[in-house]
Amino acid sequence: MANNNQNIKVLQTALLEKLPCTRVREQELLCHHTTFKIGGPADLFIEPTTMAELSFTLRTIH
């Protein structure tokens, strides 16, 4: 589990270099983003708003 947390921190750091911190959040409850208001916390919730941000996000997480 510690290794997973470390990987998430590395990913978060890489994403925050290019994306505003308001769109890369830890432990964001998914219930705030679903129609039926269900869903627990996401390790990282990433919300790109442009094609460039989406492209960067996908390259970074892949």
N, C-alpha and C positions, 0 to 999 in steps of 0.2 A: 504494500500500500504506500509506503514512503517513497518508493521509486516512482509510482504514478503521480503523487503530489509534486515530486521534483520535476517530472516531465511537464506537468501542467504549468508550473512556475516558469520554466524555460520557454514554453509556448506563449504564455501570457507576456513575458518580457519582450519576445520577438514581435508580437502583435502590437504592443504599446509603442514600439518605435515608430510606427506609421499610422496607427489609428488613435483617435481621441479616447481617453480613459473612460468616458461616459458610455462608450459602445463596446467595451470589453470588460465584462463583469464576472466576478467569481460568485458561485453559489446563488445565482439568480433563480428565483422560483419560476418555473415554467408555467405555473397556473396563471401568472399575469399576462401570458402571451397566447393562451389557448381559448377557444370558444367555450368549452365546457368547464373552464377554470380548474383543470386538473393538471398535475405534474409537480414533481419535486424539484430540488435544486440541481442545476446543471453545474458541472465542474467549471466550465467557462461558457458564458453566453456572449456571442459575438454578433454584432449588428452592423454590418457594413451598409453604407448608404449610396455608394457609387459603384460602378462597374470596376473601377480601378481598385477600390477597397476590397471588393469581393474577390477579384483576381489575386490580389496580394494575400488575402486570408486563405484562399484555397491552396495557393503555392506554399504557404507557411505551414499549414496543418498537414499537408500531404507529405 
